[in-house]
Amino acid sequence: MFGGQKAMFKSRRENPEFLVIGKIIKAHGMKGFVEAKSLTDFPERFKPGLRVYASDFDLSETGFDYKFSKQSDTQGYLKSSVTRLRLEKVGAKGNNLLLKFQEVKNRREAENYKGHFLQVPITEAVSLPENAYWYHQIEGLKVATASGEIIGEITGILKTGSNDIYVVSRGRDKKEVLIPATKEVVKKVDLKNQRMVIEPLPGLLD
């Protein structure tokens, strides 16, 4: 189980300061609502009072080296800035969310946030149950068999309908092996020593 984005996981900063929990798709109506896609395994965290950071880039990849902006610039765009927003109202539209932020008063202002990521500090991450990990904790782990054979390094994670799949890069030629994140295969995750121990199914490493 993981608590990150529901998508292909790209290489990130080793210790990200932020987690992406959603992305704004478009403005909705005339009163400042936006339609957004949830990118978290915990959509219940979208409730009035939630503070988020909106930006047109992923802070977990770039770091937090950009200035804050409370308003759009004179051209009506939020350029390479991070905006603090507080959630005021939450609704639903199909599989997406309808969100109203206190700082966004009308459709014109809402249009400025199209395509922006909604992010929270890593310190506000939802506590995960035992044997569950965030994507950034798994990416970069060395993968080995119980006998000690080094398989490679996890360079990506694929989100599927049943279970995640780890993309493992092997050797100098960087040949990729796909490892299913199941109890039958993954026997141990050792974050302290940055290692995952697996028991390969027949033909898995061929």
SERO-4910 file (N, C-alpha, C, O; in steps of 0.05 Angstrom, whole numbers):
BEGIN
 pado doro    nc1    nc2    nc3   cac1   cac2   cac3    cc1    cc2    cc3    oc1    oc2    oc3
  Met    A     17    -24      0      0      0      0     18     25      0     39     25     12
  Phe    A      8     45    -14     23     70    -15      5     94    -13    -19     92    -17
  Gly    A     17    117     -6      1    141     -2      8    163    -20      6    186    -12
  Gly    A     16    157    -44     24    178    -62      6    182    -86    -18    177    -83
  Gln    A     17    190   -108      1    196   -131     -8    170   -145      5    149   -143
  Lys    A    -31    171   -158    -41    148   -172    -32    150   -201    -48    156   -219
  Ala    A     -7    144   -206      4    147   -233     32    134   -233     41    124   -213
  Met    A     44    136   -257     72    127   -258     89    145   -241     87    169   -243
  Phe    A    105    133   -224    121    149   -205    148    154   -217    163    136   -224
  Lys    A    154    179   -221    180    187   -232    200    191   -210    193    193   -187
  Ser    A    226    192   -217    247    197   -198    243    224   -185    237    244   -199
  Arg    A    245    225   -158    241    250   -144    265    257   -126    284    242   -125
  Arg    A    262    279   -113    282    286    -93    283    265    -71    262    254    -65
  Glu    A    306    260    -60    308    238    -40    291    243    -16    279    225     -5
  Asn    A    290    268     -7    273    275     16    255    298      9    261    321     16
  Pro    A    233    293     -5    215    314    -13    203    329     10    198    316     31
  Glu    A    198    354      7    186    370     28    156    371     26    142    379     44
  Phe    A    145    363      2    117    365     -3    106    340    -16    121    325    -29
  Leu    A     80    336    -13     66    314    -27     44    327    -44     29    345    -35
  Val    A     41    317    -68     19    325    -86     -6    309    -78     -5    285    -77
  Ile    A    -28    323    -73    -53    309    -66    -75    314    -86    -96    301    -85
  Gly    A    -71    333   -105    -91    338   -125    -81    356   -147    -59    367   -145
  Lys    A    -97    358   -168    -90    376   -190   -116    389   -201   -136    376   -206
  Ile    A   -115    416   -204   -138    431   -214   -140    427   -244   -121    431   -259
  Ile    A   -164    420   -253   -169    415   -281   -179    440   -295   -169    448   -316
  Lys    A   -198    454   -283   -210    477   -295   -227    492   -275   -233    482   -254
  Ala    A   -235    516   -283   -254    532   -267   -282    520   -270   -288    507   -290
  His    A   -299    525   -250   -326    514   -251   -345    536   -241   -343    545   -219
  Gly    A   -364    543   -258   -383    563   -251   -371    591   -249   -349    596   -258
  Met    A   -386    609   -237   -378    637   -236   -369    647   -208   -361    670   -205
  Lys    A   -370    629   -188   -366    638   -160   -339    630   -149   -334    631   -125
  Gly    A   -320    622   -166   -293    616   -157   -287    587   -152   -266    580   -141
  Phe    A   -306    569   -159   -301    540   -155   -282    530   -176   -280    541   -198
  Val    A   -267    509   -170   -251    495   -190   -257    465   -189   -265    455   -168
  Glu    A   -254    453   -212   -257    424   -213   -229    412   -211   -211    421   -225
  Ala    A   -225    392   -193   -198    381   -188   -199    351   -187   -219    339   -180
  Lys    A   -176    339   -194   -173    310   -192   -158    303   -167   -137    315   -162
  Ser    A   -168    285   -152   -154    276   -128   -131    258   -136   -134    239   -152
  Leu    A   -107    263   -124    -84    246   -130    -72    235   -104    -48    231   -101
  Thr    A    -90    229    -86    -82    217    -60    -99    193    -54   -122    191    -63
  Asp    A    -88    175    -39   -103    151    -30   -121    159     -7   -136    141      4
  Phe    A   -121    184      2   -137    193     25   -154    217     17   -149    239     27
  Pro    A   -173    214     -2   -189    237    -11   -205    250     11   -214    273      8
  Glu    A   -209    236     33   -224    248     55   -210    271     68   -222    286     83
  Arg    A   -185    275     62   -170    298     73   -180    325     60   -174    346     71
  Phe    A   -194    323     37   -205    347     26   -230    355     41   -252    346     35
  Lys    A   -227    373     60   -249    383     76   -244    412     83   -221    420     84
  Pro    A   -266    427     89   -262    455     95   -241    460    117   -241    446    137
  Gly    A   -225    480    113   -203    486    132   -176    476    123   -156    485    133
  Leu    A   -176    457    104   -150    446     94   -133    468     81   -144    483     65
  Arg    A   -108    471     89    -90    489     76    -73    474     56    -62    453     62
  Val    A    -71    485     32    -55    473     11    -37    494     -2    -41    518      2
  Tyr    A    -17    485    -17      0    503    -32     -5    496    -61     -1    474    -70
  Ala    A    -13    517    -77    -19    513   -105      4    524   -122     13    546   -117
  Ser    A     13    509   -142     34    518   -160     32    503   -186     19    482   -187
  Asp    A     44    514   -207     43    501   -233     66    481   -236     72    472   -259
  Phe    A     80    474   -215    101    455   -215     99    438   -190     87    446   -170
  Asp    A    112    415   -191    111    395   -169    134    402   -149    157    399   -156
  Leu    A    126    411   -126    146    419   -106    163    396    -96    186    399    -87
  Ser    A    152    372    -97    167    348    -88    190    342   -106    209    328    -98
  Glu    A    189    352   -131    211    348   -150    231    371   -151    255    367   -155
  Thr    A    221    395   -148    238    419   -151    249    430   -126    269    445   -126
  Gly    A    236    423   -103    244    437    -78    227    462    -75    211    468    -92
  Phe    A    232    476    -53    215    499    -47    232    525    -48    237    537    -28
  Asp    A    240    532    -73    258    555    -76    244    578    -91    257    595   -102
  Tyr    A    217    578    -90    202    598   -104    187    616    -85    180    608    -63
  Lys    A    183    641    -94    169    660    -76    139    654    -74    128    642    -92
  Phe    A    127    663    -52     99    661    -49     85    684    -65     96    705    -68
  Ser    A     61    678    -73     45    699    -86     16    697    -76      4    675    -77
  Lys    A      5    719    -66    -22    719    -57    -42    726    -79    -66    719    -77
  Gln    A    -32    738   -100    -50    746   -122    -36    741   -148    -11    737   -149
  Ser    A    -52    740   -170    -40    736   -196    -26    762   -205    -30    783   -194
  Asp    A     -8    759   -224      7    783   -234    -11    800   -252    -35    794   -255
  Thr    A      0    821   -263    -16    840   -279    -27    828   -304    -46    838   -316
  Gln    A    -15    805   -313    -25    792   -337    -46    771   -331    -58    759   -350
  Gly    A    -52    767   -306    -72    748   -298    -63    720   -295    -79    701   -295
  Tyr    A    -36    715   -293    -26    689   -289     -9    687   -264      3    707   -255
  Leu    A     -7    663   -254     10    658   -231     36    646   -241     37    622   -247
  Lys    A     56    662   -244     81    653   -257    102    643   -237    111    658   -220
  Ser    A    108    617   -238    129    605   -222    127    615   -193    147    623   -181
  Ser    A    104    614   -182    100    622   -154     84    601   -139     72    583   -152
  Val    A     84    603   -113     69    584    -96     48    600    -81     55    620    -68
  Thr    A     23    592    -82      2    606    -69    -10    590    -46    -18    567    -50
  Arg    A    -12    601    -23    -25    588      0    -55    592     -3    -65    614     -7
  Leu    A    -69    570     -1    -98    571     -3   -111    555     20   -100    535     30
  Arg    A   -135    565     29   -150    550     49   -176    541     37   -191    557     26
  Leu    A   -182    515     40   -206    504     28   -231    513     44   -232    511     68
  Glu    A   -251    523     29   -275    533     42   -299    515     38   -314    510     57
  Lys    A   -302    504     13   -325    486      8   -315    463     -9   -296    465    -25
  Val    A   -328    439     -6   -321    416    -22   -346    403    -33   -366    399    -18
  Gly    A   -345    396    -58   -367    381    -70   -356    360    -89   -332    355    -90
  Ala    A   -374    347   -104   -366    326   -122   -377    331   -150   -399    342   -153
  Lys    A   -363    323   -170   -372    324   -198   -362    298   -211   -339    297   -221
  Gly    A   -378    278   -212   -369    252   -222   -348    241   -204   -351    239   -180
  Asn    A   -325    234   -216   -302    224   -201   -284    246   -191   -264    240   -177
  Asn    A   -290    270   -198   -273    293   -190   -285    308   -167   -307    303   -158
  Leu    A   -270    328   -157   -278    345   -135   -284    373   -145   -272    383   -164
  Leu    A   -303    385   -132   -308    414   -135   -299    428   -110   -309    423    -88
  Leu    A   -280    446   -113   -267    459    -90   -271    489    -92   -269    501   -114
  Lys    A   -276    501    -69   -277    530    -67   -258    539    -46   -260    531    -23
  Phe    A   -239    556    -54   -219    566    -35   -226    594    -26   -237    610    -42
  Gln    A   -220    601     -1   -227    627      9   -215    650     -7   -227    671    -10
  Glu    A   -191    646    -17   -177    667    -31   -186    671    -60   -178    690    -73
  Val    A   -201    653    -71   -210    654    -99   -239    662   -100   -257    648    -91
  Lys    A   -244    687   -110   -270    699   -107   -288    696   -132   -313    697   -129
  Asn    A   -277    691   -155   -294    690   -179   -281    673   -201   -259    662   -197
  Arg    A   -295    669   -223   -285    651   -244   -259    661   -256   -241    645   -261
  Arg    A   -256    687   -259   -231    698   -270   -207    690   -254   -187    681   -264
  Glu    A   -210    692   -227   -188    684   -210   -184    654   -210   -161    644   -209
  Ala    A   -206    639   -212   -204    609   -213   -190    600   -238   -176    580   -237
  Glu    A   -194    614   -260   -181    606   -285   -151    607   -283   -137    591   -296
  Asn    A   -140    624   -266   -111    626   -263    -98    601   -252    -74    596   -255
  Tyr    A   -115    584   -239   -104    560   -225   -106    535   -242    -99    513   -233
  Lys    A   -116    537   -266   -119    514   -284    -92    500   -287    -72    513   -294
  Gly    A    -91    474   -282    -66    458   -285    -48    459   -261    -27    447   -261
  His    A    -56    473   -240    -39    476   -216    -41    451   -198    -62    439   -196
  Phe    A    -19    443   -186    -18    421   -167    -26    432   -140    -20    454   -132
  Leu    A    -41    415   -125    -48    421    -97    -30    404    -79    -30    379    -82
  Gln    A    -15    417    -61      5    402    -46      4    409    -16     -5    431     -8
  Val    A     14    390      0     15    394     28     44    387     38     57    371     25
  Pro    A     53    400     59     80    393     70     81    363     78     62    352     87
  Ile    A    105    352     74    109    323     81    103    319    111     96    297    119
  Thr    A    106    340    127    101    338    156     71    334    162     64    326    184
  Glu    A     54    339    142     25    336    145     15    311    131     -9    308    127
  Ala    A     33    293    124     26    268    111      8    252    130     12    251    154
  Val    A    -11    238    118    -29    220    133    -12    197    144      4    185    129
  Ser    A    -16    189    169     -2    166    180    -10    141    166    -34    135    163
  Leu    A      9    125    157      3    101    143      3     77    162     16     77    182
  Pro    A    -13     56    155    -13     32    172     13     17    170     30     24    153
  Glu    A     16     -3    186     41    -19    187     45    -32    159     26    -40    146
  Asn    A     70    -33    151     78    -44    126     67    -29    101     64    -41     80
  Ala    A     62     -3    105     55     14     83     75     36     81     86     45    101
  Tyr    A     81     45     56    102     64     52     95     85     32     78     80     14
  Trp    A    107    109     34    103    129     14    121    122    -10    141    109     -8
  Tyr    A    112    131    -34    127    126    -58    156    135    -56    174    121    -65
  His    A    161    158    -45    188    168    -44    206    152    -26    230    153    -27
  Gln    A    194    136     -8    210    118      9    218     93     -6    239     81      0
  Ile    A    202     85    -26    208     61    -41    227     66    -64    245     50    -69
  Glu    A    222     88    -78    239     94   -101    268     97    -93    274    112    -74
  Gly    A    286     83   -106    315     85   -100    325     62    -83    349     59    -79
  Leu    A    307     45    -72    316     22    -57    330      1    -74    323     -3    -97
  Lys    A    351    -11    -63    364    -33    -76    347    -58    -72    335    -62    -51
  Val    A    345    -74    -93    329    -99    -91    347   -123    -92    365   -125   -109
  Ala    A    343   -141    -73    360   -165    -71    342   -189    -65    320   -186    -54
  Thr    A    352   -213    -71    338   -237    -64    346   -245    -35    365   -234    -24
  Ala    A    332   -264    -24    337   -273      3    365   -285      6    377   -285     27
  Ser    A    376   -295    -17    403   -307    -17    425   -286    -19    448   -293    -17
  Gly    A    417   -261    -24    437   -239    -25    443   -229    -53    459   -211    -55
  Glu    A    431   -241    -73    437   -232   -101    424   -205   -105    400   -201   -101
  Ile    A    440   -186   -114    430   -159   -120    417   -158   -147    429   -166   -167
  Ile    A    392   -150   -148    377   -150   -173    380   -123   -187    384   -122   -211
  Gly    A    378   -101   -172    380    -74   -183    368    -53   -165    368    -57   -141
  Glu    A    360    -32   -176    349     -9   -161    322     -1   -171    317     -1   -195
  Ile    A    303      5   -153    277     13   -161    278     42   -172    285     61   -158
  Thr    A    270     44   -197    271     71   -210    244     82   -217    241    104   -226
  Gly    A    223     66   -212    196     76   -217    175     57   -205    182     35   -198
  Ile    A    151     67   -204    129     51   -193    105     55   -211     97     78   -217
  Leu    A     93     33   -220     69     33   -236     45     27   -219     45      8   -204
  Lys    A     25     44   -221      0     40   -206    -19     25   -223    -27     35   -245
  Thr    A    -28      1   -214    -47    -15   -230    -72    -18   -213    -74     -9   -191
  Gly    A    -92    -32   -225   -117    -35   -210   -115    -54   -186   -130    -51   -167
  Ser    A    -97    -73   -187    -95    -93   -166    -72    -87   -146    -77    -85   -122
  Asn    A    -48    -84   -156    -25    -78   -139     -5    -61   -154     -5    -61   -179
  Asp    A     12    -48   -140     33    -32   -152     54    -51   -165     56    -74   -157
  Ile    A     69    -41   -184     90    -56   -197    116    -39   -196    115    -16   -204
  Tyr    A    137    -50   -185    162    -36   -183    178    -39   -209    181    -62   -219
  Val    A    188    -17   -219    206    -18   -243    235    -18   -232    244      1   -220
  Val    A    249    -40   -237    276    -44   -226    296    -43   -249    294    -58   -268
  Ser    A    316    -26   -246    337    -23   -267    360    -41   -259    370    -40   -237
  Arg    A    368    -58   -278    389    -78   -273    414    -72   -288    414    -66   -312
  Gly    A    437    -75   -275    463    -74   -287    470    -50   -304    455    -30   -303
  Arg    A    492    -52   -318    502    -29   -334    484    -22   -357    482      1   -365
  Asp    A    470    -43   -369    453    -37   -392    426    -26   -383    409    -20   -400
  Lys    A    421    -24   -357    397    -13   -346    372    -28   -356    350    -16   -359
  Lys    A    375    -54   -360    352    -70   -367    331    -69   -345    338    -71   -322
  Glu    A    306    -65   -352    285    -62   -332    270    -89   -327    264   -104   -345
  Val    A    266    -93   -301    250   -117   -292    227   -106   -276    229    -88   -261
  Leu    A    203   -118   -281    179   -110   -267    173   -129   -244    170   -153   -248
  Ile    A    173   -118   -219    168   -134   -195    141   -127   -183    137   -104   -175
  Pro    A    123   -147   -181     97   -141   -169     99   -136   -139    113   -151   -125
  Ala    A     85   -116   -129     86   -109   -101     65   -126    -86     45   -116    -77
  Thr    A     71   -152    -84     53   -170    -70     68   -184    -47     93   -185    -47
  Lys    A     53   -195    -28     66   -209     -6     81   -234    -14    100   -242     -1
  Glu    A     72   -246    -36     85   -270    -46    113   -264    -56    131   -281    -55
  Val    A    118   -239    -66    143   -232    -78    160   -215    -59    183   -221    -54
  Val    A    148   -194    -47    163   -175    -30    163   -186     -1    141   -188     11
  Lys    A    186   -193      9    188   -205     35    196   -186     57    190   -190     81
  Lys    A    211   -165     49    220   -146     70    227   -119     57    239   -118     36
  Val    A    219    -98     71    227    -71     63    243    -59     86    233    -54    108
  Asp    A    269    -55     81    287    -45    102    296    -17     95    315    -13     80
  Leu    A    280      3    105    286     30     98    312     40    110    326     56     98
  Lys    A    320     29    133    345     37    146    368     31    129    387     48    126
  Asn    A    368      8    117    391     -1    100    384      3     70    400     -6     53
  Gln    A    362     16     64    354     22     36    354     -3     19    366     -3     -3
  Arg    A    340    -24     28    340    -49     14    312    -62     15    298    -60     35
  Met    A    305    -75     -7    281    -91     -8    289   -119    -15    304   -124    -33
  Val    A    278   -138      0    284   -167     -4    260   -180    -17    238   -177     -8
  Ile    A    265   -194    -39    244   -207    -54    249   -237    -57    271   -246    -54
  Glu    A    227   -251    -63    229   -279    -70    217   -282    -98    192   -283   -101
  Pro    A    234   -282   -118    224   -281   -146    206   -305   -153    213   -328   -146
  Leu    A    185   -301   -167    169   -322   -178    183   -334   -202    200   -321   -214
  Pro    A    178   -359   -209    192   -371   -232    189   -355   -257    167   -347   -265
  Gly    A    212   -349   -270    212   -334   -295    211   -304   -291    213   -289   -311
  Leu    A    209   -294   -267    206   -265   -262    230   -249   -271    228   -227   -281
  Leu    A    254   -261   -266    279   -246   -272    291   -254   -298    314   -245   -304
  Asp    A    278   -271   -313    289   -280   -339    288   -257   -360    297   -261   -383
***
